Amino acid sequence: MDNSNRDREVFDFEEWDVEKIIQQYRAREEEEVQPERTIPLEPVQPVYQPPAQSERTSVPAQRRRTQDAASRNRRKKKSRVNWRGWAIVIGGAILILALLIGLISLIVHAVSGSDEPDGAAKTADVSEATEETLSPEERLPDILQRADFVAAGYDYDAAIAILQEFGADWQSQPELAAANDRYLAEKAKLVRYEDTTQITHIFFHSLIVDTDRAFDGDSKENGYNQYMATVTEFNRILDELYKRNFVLVRIHDIVKVEKDENGKDVFKQGDIYLPPGKQPIVISQDDVNYYEYMVDGDGDRFPDAGGDGFANRIVIGEDGYPTCEYYTADGQKVLGDYDLAPILEHFVRAHPDFSYHGARGILALTGYEGVFGYKTHPQWKDILGEEAYHEEVQKAMDVTQCLKDHGWEIACHSYAHFGYGYNSAEDILADVNKWEDQVQPIVGDSDIFIYPYGSDIAGIEKYEGAKYEAMYQAGYRFFCNVDGSTPYWVQIHDDYVRQGRRNIDGYRMFWGPELLDDLFDVDEIWDKARPETVPSIV
């Protein structure tokens, strides 16, 4: 499929003119129009403070009043001193009694494991205290639950390690011993996947949530119809892949590193052990940036109800898992499963046997318009201001860590989204450097490169030359192009791996459904909310 001019013709993927934008914002400020819309923060509740010392009677003042009174009536002095002494004794006794009562209350509360704490901070303290005071027997159900989940993903050694968290006598517990035996029996059934060069890799772009807004007849409708899948289609695809015994693996699982005869590290076929009949699959998503053309309807460069029905950023949900922010057609900002990452995340949590050793997918990012929906391009510092800009960067970093903690991998999709195959080595080096300067500090190192438009720097021949050196020196070892003509295409060389990816979108499903028969039946996947015809690209 020729994607060389796809995005340039249908969408504007060029870097935006920040100076022009800044001028526009300044002009709007002069007209007393707000230049930006930011999501209001929740009000911070004031923390209770005891009255300041100045509001109380100071010790020197008490002493002065006592001395003045003593000079006027010395016969009362002794009475006053005795009274204060008794007050001190009584007060001390009350304080000791209160401390004893408090200590007893804390002990009782910790032992009982009360489910009704008085506040958020107290909840955290009680939870930690309860966790620390739980006996191994009380922790056993949680240990078993976590171990079973990991074992469902075929990582039986890791599951057994979780069982051992019980303590040195873990094997004396009948439930743990039975689980250990069960894991070992299941592990014995696994077989090594014979040829890791025969692993398919499918990819998507941002998923369409609201088909009415995406397919509304404007100039972007055809592009969405050609290059995107809908949420409905993606959910159906996951169900079908699961039924057909596909299992998610990481692209890194395809190979392992060994020493050659000269002691040099080289790539060899990896060791993937699955039950008989299971098939490894890699899934990735391109342009996980949530570009403005998809989410901004009024031209102010911020997401709104006038967008085209896509999620507008990845955020961390209350449960600690990645989710998506999305504006409904009536302007409500909601969180939920509105793109590939949270949908796949929930699917794996419900079907842990769909994920090999906790694998998820690859999220490929450009840099010229920020990452994960956040305004992280350096020039946004001038628009948002220093503090707001750094908040955006920090949120993007937090999302990155959340994704990695849950098994996701991050890939470079170039900085400026241009074709590496038809640009010079100097241009490629400059683009790679921009990624390292502006994106890498936010999302961390990556050794995966996914070519924009599938535009590879070579044909099937082995990589060599200045283009490859620029990318290799930047640390890339896994290179992914686009090849939808075969179920799989993988090259394993000593120093790099190359894999072809199959596009799952309206164009492929409409013009080449037979090429997807090994994955699913297009007639069962097709979202009838699409326009009846998908325009041809050629």
C-alpha positions in Angstrom: 0.0 0.0 0.0 1.5 3.3 -1.0 1.2 5.6 2.0 3.9 8.1 0.9 1.6 11.0 0.5 -1.3 9.9 2.6 -1.1 12.2 5.6 0.2 15.1 3.6 -2.7 15.1 1.2 -5.5 14.3 3.7 -4.3 16.0 6.9 -1.8 18.7 7.7 1.0 17.0 9.5 3.5 19.8 9.0 5.0 21.4 12.1 2.9 24.4 13.1 4.1 27.9 13.0 4.5 28.7 16.7 5.4 32.4 16.1 2.2 32.9 14.2 0.3 31.2 17.0 1.9 33.3 19.7 1.1 36.5 17.7 -2.5 35.3 17.5 -2.7 34.7 21.2 -1.3 38.1 22.0 -3.7 39.7 19.6 -6.6 37.9 21.4 -5.2 39.1 24.8 -5.3 42.7 23.6 -8.9 42.1 22.6 -9.6 40.9 26.2 -10.3 37.4 24.9 -9.0 34.4 26.8 -6.2 32.8 24.7 -6.6 29.3 26.1 -8.9 27.0 27.9 -7.5 24.8 30.6 -9.3 22.2 32.6 -10.0 23.8 36.1 -8.3 22.1 39.0 -10.2 20.8 41.9 -10.2 23.3 44.7 -7.7 22.6 47.4 -9.3 22.0 50.8 -7.6 24.1 53.5 -5.8 22.1 56.2 -7.0 22.8 59.7 -4.4 24.8 61.7 -4.6 25.3 65.5 -4.8 28.9 66.8 -1.6 30.7 66.5 0.5 31.2 69.6 -0.1 35.0 69.5 -3.8 34.3 70.1 -3.1 32.6 73.4 -1.9 34.1 76.7 1.9 34.2 76.7 3.9 32.9 79.6 5.7 36.2 80.3 2.3 38.0 80.4 1.0 35.5 82.9 4.1 36.0 85.0 3.7 39.8 85.1 0.1 39.6 86.1 0.9 37.1 88.9 3.7 39.4 90.2 1.4 42.5 90.2 -1.3 40.6 92.0 1.2 39.3 94.5 2.4 42.8 95.4 -1.2 43.9 96.0 -2.2 40.9 98.1 0.6 38.6 99.3 -1.8 36.6 101.4 -3.4 35.3 98.2 -0.2 34.4 96.6 0.2 31.0 98.4 -3.4 30.1 97.6 -2.8 30.9 93.9 0.4 28.9 93.7 -1.3 25.9 95.3 -4.2 26.1 92.9 -1.9 26.2 89.9 0.0 23.2 91.3 -3.2 21.2 91.7 -4.2 22.2 88.2 -0.9 21.0 86.8 -1.2 17.7 88.6 -4.8 17.2 87.5 -4.0 18.2 83.9 -1.1 15.8 83.8 -3.2 13.0 85.0 -5.9 13.8 82.3 -3.2 13.9 79.6 -1.8 10.5 80.7 -5.3 9.1 80.7 -6.0 10.5 77.3 -2.8 9.0 75.9 -3.6 5.6 77.4 -7.1 5.7 75.9 -5.7 6.7 72.5 -3.2 4.0 72.5 -5.8 1.3 73.4 -8.0 2.7 70.7 -5.3 2.4 68.0 -4.5 -1.2 69.1 -8.2 -2.2 68.9 -8.6 -0.4 65.6 -5.6 -2.1 64.0 -6.7 -5.5 65.2 -10.3 -5.1 64.1 -9.3 -3.8 60.6 -12.2 -1.3 60.6 -13.7 -0.5 57.2 -15.0 2.9 58.2 -12.1 5.3 58.6 -12.9 9.0 59.3 -11.0 10.5 56.3 -8.7 9.9 53.4 -5.5 10.3 55.3 -6.7 8.1 58.0 -7.7 5.5 55.4 -4.2 5.3 54.0 -2.7 5.0 57.5 -5.1 2.3 58.6 -4.6 0.4 55.3 -0.8 0.4 55.8 -1.2 -0.6 59.4 -3.6 -3.3 58.5 -1.3 -4.6 55.8 1.6 -4.7 58.2 -0.4 -6.5 60.9 -2.0 -9.1 58.6 -0.7 -12.6 59.3 0.6 -14.7 56.4 -2.7 -16.7 56.6 -4.7 -13.5 56.1 -2.6 -12.5 53.1 -3.0 -15.9 51.5 -6.1 -15.1 49.4 -4.4 -12.0 47.9 -1.3 -14.0 47.2 -3.3 -16.7 45.4 -5.3 -14.2 43.4 -2.2 -12.4 42.1 -0.3 -15.6 41.4 -3.3 -17.1 39.4 -3.5 -13.9 37.3 0.2 -14.1 36.4 0.1 -17.8 35.8 -2.8 -17.3 33.4 -0.3 -15.3 31.3 1.9 -18.4 31.1 4.6 -16.9 33.4 4.6 -19.8 35.8 8.0 -19.1 37.3 6.8 -15.6 38.3 3.6 -17.0 39.7 5.5 -19.4 41.9 7.7 -16.5 43.1 4.5 -14.8 44.3 3.5 -17.9 46.2 6.8 -17.7 48.0 5.9 -14.3 49.4 4.0 -16.2 52.1 7.2 -17.1 53.8 9.7 -19.9 54.3 6.9 -22.4 55.1 4.8 -21.5 52.1 4.8 -25.1 50.8 3.2 -26.3 54.0 0.0 -24.4 53.1 -2.3 -26.7 51.2 -3.7 -24.0 48.9 -0.3 -22.8 48.0 1.1 -26.2 47.5 -1.8 -27.1 45.2 -1.3 -24.0 43.2 2.4 -24.7 42.8 1.6 -28.2 41.6 -0.9 -26.8 39.2 1.5 -24.2 37.8 4.2 -26.8 37.3 1.8 -29.1 35.5 0.6 -26.3 33.2 4.2 -25.2 32.5 5.1 -28.8 31.4 2.5 -28.5 28.7 4.0 -25.5 27.0 5.8 -25.8 23.8 8.4 -23.5 22.2 7.1 -21.5 19.3 9.1 -22.9 16.5 9.8 -19.9 14.3 9.6 -16.3 15.6 10.1 -15.0 12.1 6.5 -16.1 11.6 4.8 -13.7 14.0 2.2 -11.3 12.7 2.1 -7.6 13.6 -1.1 -5.6 13.2 -1.5 -1.9 13.8 -4.2 0.8 14.2 -4.5 4.5 14.3 -6.7 6.4 16.8 -10.0 4.7 17.1 -13.2 6.5 16.1 -15.6 6.9 19.0 -18.4 8.9 17.5 -19.0 7.9 13.9 -21.6 10.7 13.4 -18.9 13.3 14.0 -16.1 11.5 12.1 -18.3 10.7 9.0 -20.1 14.0 8.8 -19.3 14.7 5.1 -16.5 17.2 5.7 -13.0 17.1 4.0 -11.6 14.8 6.6 -14.3 12.1 6.3 -12.5 10.1 3.6 -9.2 10.0 5.5 -10.9 8.7 8.6 -12.8 6.2 6.5 -9.6 4.9 4.9 -7.1 4.9 7.8 -9.0 4.5 11.0 -11.0 1.7 12.7 -13.9 2.4 15.0 -14.2 1.4 18.7 -16.9 -1.1 17.7 -14.6 -2.7 15.2 -11.7 -2.9 17.6 -13.7 -4.6 20.3 -15.0 -7.2 17.8 -11.4 -7.8 16.5 -10.2 -8.5 20.0 -12.9 -11.0 20.6 -12.2 -12.7 17.3 -8.4 -12.8 17.9 -9.0 -14.3 21.3 -11.3 -17.0 19.8 -8.7 -17.9 17.3 -6.0 -18.5 20.0 -3.8 -15.4 19.3 -1.7 -14.3 22.3 -0.1 -10.9 22.7 3.7 -10.8 22.8 6.2 -8.0 23.0 8.3 -7.3 19.9 11.3 -7.9 22.1 10.1 -11.5 22.7 10.8 -12.3 19.0 14.6 -12.4 19.8 17.0 -13.1 22.5 20.6 -11.9 22.9 23.5 -14.4 22.7 27.2 -14.3 22.4 28.8 -15.2 19.0 32.1 -16.9 18.6 33.9 -13.6 19.0 32.0 -12.7 22.3 29.8 -10.1 20.6 26.1 -9.8 21.5 23.9 -10.9 18.6 20.2 -11.4 18.1 18.8 -14.9 17.8 15.3 -16.3 17.6 13.6 -15.9 21.0 12.1 -18.5 23.3 8.3 -18.1 23.5 6.6 -20.9 25.3 2.9 -21.3 24.8 0.3 -24.0 24.9 -0.1 -26.0 21.7 -2.2 -24.2 19.1 -1.6 -20.6 20.5 -0.2 -18.0 18.0 1.9 -15.0 19.0 0.8 -11.6 17.8 2.2 -8.1 18.1 -0.2 -5.1 18.2 0.8 -1.4 17.8 -0.9 2.0 17.4 0.5 4.9 15.4 0.2 8.6 16.2 -0.8 8.3 19.8 -0.6 12.1 20.0 -4.3 13.1 19.5 -3.6 15.7 16.9 -5.6 18.9 17.0 -7.3 18.3 13.6 -9.1 15.4 15.3 -10.2 17.0 18.5 -10.4 20.8 18.1 -13.6 22.1 16.5 -13.4 25.8 17.2 -9.8 26.5 16.2 -8.4 27.4 19.6 -6.2 24.3 19.5 -7.8 22.7 22.6 -10.2 19.8 22.5 -14.0 20.4 22.5 -17.4 19.1 21.5 -16.8 20.2 18.0 -14.0 17.7 17.4 -14.4 14.7 15.2 -15.3 12.1 17.8 -11.9 10.9 19.0 -10.3 10.7 22.5 -8.1 13.7 23.2 -5.6 12.4 25.7 -4.5 9.4 27.8 -4.8 10.0 31.6 -4.4 7.8 34.7 -7.7 6.5 36.0 -8.7 6.4 39.7 -7.8 2.7 39.6 -4.2 3.5 38.5 -4.7 2.1 35.0 -4.5 4.1 31.8 -7.8 5.5 30.5 -8.8 8.2 28.0 -10.3 11.6 28.2 -13.0 12.4 25.7 -15.5 15.2 24.9 -19.0 14.1 24.0 -21.1 15.8 21.4 -22.8 17.9 24.0 -19.6 19.1 25.5 -19.2 16.8 28.5 -15.6 15.8 29.5 -15.7 12.1 30.4 -13.1 9.3 31.1 -13.3 5.8 29.8 -12.4 3.2 27.1 -12.3 5.6 24.2 -9.1 4.4 22.5 -6.9 1.3 22.0 -4.9 1.5 25.2 -7.7 1.4 27.8 -9.8 -1.0 25.7 -6.9 -3.5 25.4 -6.0 -3.0 29.0 -9.5 -4.0 30.2 -9.6 -6.9 27.8 -6.3 -8.3 29.2 -7.6 -7.9 32.7 -10.7 -9.9 31.8 -8.7 -12.4 29.7 -5.2 -12.7 31.2 -4.4 -15.7 28.9 -4.5 -13.2 26.0 -1.2 -11.7 27.2 2.1 -13.5 27.3 4.1 -12.6 30.4 2.1 -9.4 30.8 2.6 -8.1 27.3 0.5 -5.2 26.0 1.0 -3.2 22.8 3.4 -0.6 21.3 2.3 3.0 21.2 4.1 5.0 18.5 4.6 8.7 19.0 5.7 11.7 16.9 6.9 14.9 18.7 5.9 18.0 16.7 2.5 18.3 18.4 3.2 16.9 21.9 2.7 13.3 23.2 -0.4 11.5 24.5 -2.5 14.6 24.0 -0.3 16.9 26.2 1.2 20.2 25.1 4.8 19.1 25.4 6.3 20.8 22.4 8.8 23.4 23.9 7.2 26.3 22.1 4.0 25.8 24.2 6.0 27.2 27.1 5.5 30.7 25.5 1.8 30.1 25.0 0.8 28.4 28.3 3.4 30.0 30.6 6.3 28.3 32.4 4.3 26.7 35.2 1.4 25.4 33.1 3.8 24.0 30.5 5.8 22.0 33.1 2.6 20.7 34.5 1.7 19.3 31.0 5.2 17.7 30.7 4.9 16.2 34.2 1.5 14.7 33.4 2.8 13.2 30.2 5.7 11.7 32.1 3.3 10.2 34.7 1.2 8.7 31.9 4.3 7.2 30.4 5.3 5.5 33.6 1.8 4.2 34.2 1.8 2.7 30.7 5.2 1.1 31.1 4.2 -0.3 34.6 1.3 -2.1 32.9 3.4 -3.7 30.1 3.1 -1.1 27.3 6.1 -0.2 25.1 6.8 3.2 23.5 8.1 3.6 20.0 9.5 6.5 18.0 7.3 7.3 15.0 9.8 10.0 14.0 9.6 13.6 15.2 8.1 15.4 12.3 6.2 12.5 10.7 7.9 12.4 7.3 9.0 9.5 5.2 12.5 8.3 6.0 12.7 6.3 2.8 12.5 9.3 0.5 14.5 11.8 2.6 18.3 12.3 3.0 20.5 10.9 5.8 21.0 14.5 7.0 17.3 15.0 7.3 16.9 11.7 9.2 19.7 12.6 11.6 18.2 16.0 12.3 14.8 14.4 12.9 16.3 11.7 15.2 18.1 14.4 17.2 14.8 16.4 17.6 13.2 13.3 19.1 16.1 12.7 21.5 16.0 16.4 22.6 12.3 16.9 23.0 10.5 13.6 23.3 12.9 11.2 24.8 13.2 13.1 28.1 9.5 12.7 28.5 8.9 9.1 27.4 12.3 7.6 28.0 14.6 5.6 25.8 13.2 3.5 23.1 14.8 1.0 20.7 11.7 0.6 18.5 11.3 2.7 15.4 8.0 2.6 13.4 8.3 4.3 10.0 5.8 7.0 9.1 3.8 6.0 6.1 5.7 2.6 6.3 8.5 4.3 4.4 11.5 2.1 5.1 15.1 3.1 4.4 15.8 0.0 2.4 14.1 -2.9 0.5 14.5 -6.5 1.6 18.3 -6.2 1.6 20.3 -5.8 4.7 20.6 -2.3 6.2 23.7 -0.3 5.6 24.8 3.2 4.9 24.4 6.7 6.5 20.6 6.5 7.1 21.0 3.3 9.0 24.0 4.5 11.0 22.1 7.6 12.1 19.3 5.5 13.4 21.5 2.8 14.9 23.6 5.3 16.7 20.5 6.7 18.2 19.8 3.3 19.8 17.1 1.8 17.5 17.3 -2.0 17.1 13.7 -2.9 16.1 12.4 -1.4 12.8 8.8 -1.7 11.6 7.5 -0.9 8.1 4.1 -1.6 6.5 3.4 -4.8 4.6 -0.2 -5.9 4.4 0.3 -8.4 1.6 1.5 -11.4 3.8 0.5 -12.7 7.3 4.0 -12.0 8.6 7.4 -10.7 7.6 10.4 -10.7 10.0 14.1 -10.4 9.5 16.5 -11.2 12.4 20.0 -9.9 11.8 22.9 -9.9 14.3 22.4 -6.3 15.2 18.7 -5.4 14.4 15.3 -6.8 13.8 12.9 -5.7 11.1 9.2 -6.6 11.0 6.4 -5.8 8.6 3.1 -4.6 10.0 -0.4 -5.1 8.7 -2.8 -2.1 8.7 -6.2 -2.7 10.2 -8.4 0.1 8.8 -11.3 0.9 6.5 -9.1 0.7 3.4 -7.7 -2.8 4.1 -11.1 -4.2 5.2 -12.9 -2.8 2.2 -10.3 -3.3 -0.6 -8.5 -6.4 0.7 -10.7 -8.3 3.1 -9.3 -11.7 2.0 -5.9 -10.6 3.3 -7.3 -10.6 6.8 -9.0 -14.0 6.8 -6.4 -15.5 9.1 -7.3 -12.8 11.7 -11.1 -12.4 11.4 -14.0 -12.3 9.0 -14.4 -8.7 7.8 -18.2 -9.2 7.4 -18.5 -9.8 11.1 -16.2 -7.0 12.1 -17.4 -4.2 9.8 -19.1 -1.2 11.5 -22.2 -0.4 9.6 -22.0 3.2 10.8 -19.2 3.6 8.2 -20.0 5.1 4.8 -20.9 2.3 2.4 -17.8 2.9 0.2 -14.2 3.5 1.3 -12.4 5.6 -1.3 -9.4 4.1 -3.1 -6.0 5.4 -2.3 -4.4 4.7 -5.7 
